[in-house]
């Protein structure tokens, strides 16, 4: 969420796409590091982590794009 807030502060537009992209890339990098640490993918854990990390940035981006916020 901090990445999103910083992105909005820098871009000045809550509907900008790049804070969302940064949040997704950061989460995918985190999951890749988790895989390297554990030696295998834990699908249930990985899926839950991705959904939990990306859900609110996607919701905020979508609401901004349709003009709700």
Number of C-alpha atoms within 10 A of each C-alpha: 14 10 14 22 13 12 20 18 11 11 14 10 12 21 19 16 15 13 24 23 15 14 20 18 13 15 19 17 12 15 19 14 12 15 14 11 10 9 9 10 15 12 9 8 10 18 13 10 16 15 12 12 17 19 13 14 21 18 11 16 19 15 14 15 14 9 9 8 11
